[in-house]
Amino acid sequence: MATTQPVSNGKSTQDKVSVDVDSLIIGRAIRFPIHDQSGVLLLSEGAVISDVFKQKLRDRDIMQIQVHANDASLISSKLAAPAPEAPKPTPPRDNDVDAKLKKVIDDGLQFVTNEGPAAREAVKFHGAESYNHETQSHISKKSQEQCATIKSLMNSTQSAKALDGLKLRDSITNTLSTMCEDFDCVNASALHLSEDTGLSERCYRMAVLGMSIAVEMGLNDENVCRIGITGMLHDWGMLKIREEIRNPVRPLTYVEKLERQKHVMHSVDMLEKIKGLPTLVSLVSYQIHEQMDGSGYPRGRRGTNIHLFARILNVADAYVELTSAYPFRDALSPYDATRVILQGVRQGKYDSNVVRGMLRAQSLFPVGSIVMLSSGKMARVLRANGDRFTEPIVQLIQDEAGKPLSSSEEEDHVLNIAESEFFVTQALPILHGPEPIPAPHFLKNPAILKKRQSQTETVSVD
């Protein structure tokens, strides 16, 4: 981070560290003077960091300042963020697989029937309420058990023996039932699995996010569960890909990318060993990596020629991939990954209705991530807030002086940003990488934000 050097204040020697100006937290008071790199006084002790002060530093091309080591963790978002709680090549196509799935399409399964009540109707609305500790512990335990189940069944497909898909169906049904109890808590629990990059954990995260999107898009229980099952199964063909290509330690070559993309065909073959699966699961699994603009694989399909369930899981897959780390690159923060997907919508890569469903499910600042508020307080995103994509429900975890709140205090400090005078100024890292991400410029202007919200254009996904 910074070099530490002695700087005299005339009375004693104090340790100073370099801090980036962009990381300064507005509203925080300093206990010691701030100097520039040459030792010139910039701000006296007892003063408060303001937006005007930061702008003046930028105007003078001062990008780093010297602050006392005891102040650094209080006024710099880089040091204040807490650790987390727990162009595409075309691969070879398999003509036999193509022939099998052509019949599925010809039989009309490309179209979605969504009769009966929407799954969303059974989801309990918790409002500005913290998670129940018992429920949270139960969800965390269940998610670990489901990952273990996926891993066990996945490894079993390596044998010639057929598998019964009942365990998978039961697992997905239980996940939906838990979602109905506390939708946001399930999503937050899945987010915290992101540091485990095992195939089973990634499949589980993708299934949960895919189901969450489906719930917000108004699909019924049966369709939500179909999406969940497919999300859990779709990447099992990766087990037939060489380890050095499946889990690369460096960027893959063109030929290696082609080899890795063969997992789509392998997955369809493996699905035939699982009894009791709807034929639709194979079709959706085969199309998950297709893109709306035709740039995907294995067939380069476009738009509505891609099954809706595949379009949903394609967005979920992109999010999980972006927030997963590899030895040769860091994972993106949840917020930054969401912004990349929004850019993909503008480029015609993703279905805008699906991405809108994702924003409803976890907001622009995904559930479980950390944000800084205009009050100078730090908060964890607790719940999404419908179409208020930039104004989620948060739980304060630090006060404006940078003091961590106790567990009991956190429970009493749940804030619906849409009903408050504050707004998000920064999304802070909770996964990998040290850099805070500035919020979009319009979030820093409450008047513009409120205007955009009233026009339901806060985040454009059209």
N, C-alpha and C positions, 0 to 999 in steps of 0.2 A: 504494500500500500504506500506508505509514506516514509520518508526518512525522518528520524528523530534527531533533533538538534537542540542544544541548550540556548535559550534566549533570555537575556537578563531583563527583569522588570524594574531594576534599580534597587531592589531589596534582596531578592534571592534568585536563584536559577530555576527555571521551570522547563519541563519537557514540552516541546511543541511538535505537532504532526501536521503534514500537508493534507488538506481536505479539498475535494473538488467543489467549486462554487455551485454547480448544478445540483449537488446532493444536499445542500443546506435546507433544513426544514423550517419553513416560515412559522413564526410565532414562538419559537423556542428562545428562552433567555440564556445569555452566556454569563458564566461566573468569572471568566478571565478575559483579558483583552485579546482581540484578533489583530494579527499583523499580516502584511504581504510577505513575499519571499525575501524581500530585502530588509525586513524588520520594521517597516513603516507602519505606524498604528492606523488601523482601519475602523475599528469599533471598540469602544470602551467597555470594561466589565459592567455587568448589570443591564446592558442594552438587549434589545430583542431583535432577532433576525426578521427582516421584513422583505417583501417583494421588491421594494424600492432599493434597498441595500444591495440585493442580488443583482438587480438591473444595472445599478451604478458600477458594480464590479465588472460586469460584462462589457459595459460601455468603455471601460478603461482596459479592456482585453486582459483582465485578471481572471484566470480560470482556476487557479489554486491559491489557497490562503493558508496561513499558519495559525493553528488553534491549539489551545492547551489540551494535552492528552485526556484530561478528565472531562473536558467538554465535548470531545470529538464524538463519542458514542451517543451523546444526547442531541447533537445538532446536525449530524450527517446521516442521511437515510441509508448510506452504504453500510454503516456500522451499526445502525439501529435495528435492522430487520432481524427478527428472531428466527431460529431454526424451525423447520416444519414439525408439526406433530406427526406423532406417527403419520431439357427437352426429352420426353420419355421414348426409349427405344421400343420397338414392337417385338415381343417375344415370339418364339415358334408357337403355332397353334396345333392343338391335337384334334384331328378330324373326327376321331371316334367320340370324343367328348362333345364336340360341336354337334354331331348328329344326334346324340342323346338329348341334348338340351333344346335342340330345334323343335323336337316333338312337344316339349313342355310349353314352349312359346306358342306353337300351333294349337295346343289344347286350350289356350286362353289364359294360362296362369300368369301371363305378363301383366294382367290387369288385377287391381286390388279390389276385393269385396270387403266392405267395412260396415257390416250391419250390427245393430244392437248398440248398447250404451258405450260411450267412450271410456277408456280406462281412467281418464282424467277425473271423471265424476266421482270415483272412489278415493281419490287422493285427499287426505286431510290437509286443511289450510291452517298453518301455524302462525302466520303473521310475524310480528316482531317478538318472537319467542325463542329462547335458546334451546339447544338440544337437550333432551332428557338423557342423563348420564347412563341409565340402564339401557335405554334404546341404543345409544351410541356404542356402548360396549358390545351389545348383542350384534349390531350391524357389522362392527369391525371383526368380530369372531366369525360371523357367517361368511364374510367376504374372503377370509383366509381359508375357510373350509371349502368354499366353492372353487378357489384357485387350486387347492389340492385335488379336488375331484376332477377338474379339467386336466390337470397334469397326469393323473393316474389313467384316465380314459384315453388321453392323447397317446401315451406310451403303449397302451394296450393295442392300439390300431396297428402297431408294428408287427403283430402276430397275424396269423391267417384266420383267427377266430372272429366270428361276427360279434358285435357288441349290441347291447340293448340300450336304446336311447332314453329309457325311462328316467335314469338318474339325471340326465341333462334337462329333461322336461320338468322334473320336480324341482331342480335347482333354479331354473328360470322362473317357475311359478312362485317359488318362495321369494325370489328377488323382487318380483312385481308386488307381492303382498307386503314386503317390507317397505317398498317405495310408497305404497299407499299410506303407511304409518308415518313416515317422515322422508319425503322425496329428497329434500336438500341434504339431509344427513347421509343418505346412501351415496349421493354424488360426491360429497366431501370425502367420504371414506374411500371411494374409488380413486379420487385424485391423489390421496396420500400413498397409494400403491405405485405411483409413477417412478419412484426411485428404484423399484425392483423391476428390472427390464426382462425378466423371464417371459417366455412365450405364453405361459398360462396366465400370468398376471396381465399381460397386454390384451389377451383375448377377453379376460373378465372385464377390464376397464372399457374395452370397446363395446362389449355387450351392454354394460350399464349405461353408457352414454347413448348408444343407439336406442335403447329402450326409453330413456328419458326424453329424447327428441321425439320418438314416436308418440309418447304420452302427450306431449305438448302439441303435437300435430293432430290430436283428436282421434287416433286409432284405437280400436277396441282391444280387449284383453288378449284375444287370440292372435291378432296381428302383432301386438307388442311382444308377445312371447316368441313368435316366429322370428322376429328380428333379433331378440336376445339369443335364441338358440343358434342362429346363423352367425352372429357375432362371436360366439364362443367357439364355433367350429371352423370358421372360414380359413384360418391360417395353419391348420394342422398339417397341411402338405409341406410346410417349412421343414418338418422333421426329415424329409427326403432330400433336402438341399444340404450340400457340404457345410460343415460348421464355419469354415473361414468365410463363406459367402453369406450364410444365414446371420452370423454375428460378426460382421467385419470390424477390423481394427483400423481400417483406412478406407477412403472412398473407393467404391467399386469401379472397375473398368467397364467399358461398353459390353464386352462379352460376358462378364460376370453379372451384370444387370440382367441380361437376357436369361442367364442360368437361374438367377434368383426368382425371376418372374414365372418360371415354370411351376412354382409352388401352387399356382391356381389350378392347373390340371391335376397335380398330385392330390390336392384337397378334395376335388370332385371324386377321384377314385377312392379315397379313404372314406368318404361319406357313404359309399355303397356298403361299407362294412357295418354301418350302424342301423340297426333295425328300428322301425317305428318313426322315421323322420319323414315329414312331408316332402314330396318331390320338389316343391318350391325352394327348399333350403339349398339344394344343389344349384339351381338357377341363380339365386341371389348371390351365393358364394362365388360363383363364376364371374359375376358382373361387378363385384364390389370395387375393383380397381379401374373401372371405366370412368371417364370424365364427361361432363356435360358438353364440352367443346370437342369431343372426339379424340382427345390426346391420350386417353387411357389405354389399357390393355385388358384382355387379350384380343378383342375384336375391334377396338376403336369405335364403339357405339356412341351415339349422341343423344342428348336430351331425353325425351320420354321413351326412347327405345331402350333405355336402361330402367330396370324395375325400380319402383319407388323405394322398396326396402333396401336395394343396393345403393341407391342415391343417399339414403339416410346413413347407412353403414360406411359409405365412402367418406362422408364428412367426419364421422366418429373415428375412422381409421386415420384420417389426416391429423386430427387433433392428438390422438394417442402417439402417432409417429413423431410429431413435432415436439411433444413434451417428454419424449424418451431420449436418453443420452446414449451415445456410442463413444468408444474410445477416441475417435477422431473428431467428435464434435459434441458440444454441450447441448443439453435439452433447452428449449425455449421455456420461458415462464408461461403459466396458463393464459395470462392477459396477452402476451406477445403472440402466442400461438393462435389465439382467437383473432387478432388483427391480421395475421397472415391469411387465415381462412376468409376473412372479409375481403381482403385484397383479391383472393381467388374467385370470389363471387363477381367482383367487378370485371375480372378477366374472363368470365364465362365458364369457369372450371367447375364450380359447385352450384347445386340447386339452391336458389335464394330462399325458397320456402323452408327447406330443410335447415338452412343456417339460421333463419329466423326462429325455428323451433329450438335450435341449440341455444340461442341467446335467451329465449324464454326459460329454458331449463337451467341455465347456469349464469346468465347475465354476461355483460362485456368483461366484468371482473369475476372470473369463475369462482363458484362456491368453494370455500376452503383456502383461497388465496389471500394475500395480505395487501392492504392499501393504506395510504396516508391521506388523511382528510384535511380540508382547508383550515380546520381548527388547530392543526398541529398534532392531533391525536392519531395514533396508529390503531387499525382495526383489522379484524379477520372477516372476510365475507361469509355471512352465515346462511343467507337465503337469497335466491333470485327474487325478482319483484315484477313478474309478469312482463309487460311491454316497457317497463321502466328500466331499460337495459343498462343505463349508466348510473342508476340509483338503487343499488341492491340494499338489502337489510344486512347490517354489519354488527359485529360485537367488538366493542373497544377492548384493546389489550394493553395499551399504554396511554397515560395521560399526556397533556400538552407539554409537560416537562420531561417526558421520556421515561417516567417511572412505570414499571410493569404493574398491571392490576392483578390482584389475587383472583383465584378461581371464583370465589363468591362475589367479588366486585364485578368481574366480567359478566356474570349472569344478570347483574342489575344494570348493565350498560349495553343494552341492545338498542340499535338506532335504525329507524327507517329513513334513509337519506332523502327519499321523496317527500317526506313530511318535515324535514329539518332545514335549517339555513345553511348547512354545510354541503360540500361536494368533494369528490375524489380529486386529488392533485397528482398522486403517483400510484403506480402499481409496483409493489416491492417484490423482489425475488424470494421464492420459497423453495424452489427446486434446485436448480443448478445455475451457476454464474453469479457474479457479484453485483451486476449493474442494475440500478433501479430504472424503470421505464417511465418516462413522462407520460401523463395522460394526454389524450388529444387536446389540441388548443382550446376547443370550444368548452371543454369541461372546466377550464379555469375562469370562465366568464359566466356567472350564474344566470345573467339575463339571457344570454344566447342559449344556454342549456335549457332553461325553462321554455323558451320559445320553440326550440327543436322538439322538446317532449310534447308540448301541446299540439304540435303538428304531426306527432308520431313519426318523426324523421330523425330521431336522435342518432340512430345507426342505420345507414342505408344499406340494404341487402338486395336491392332490386337490380 
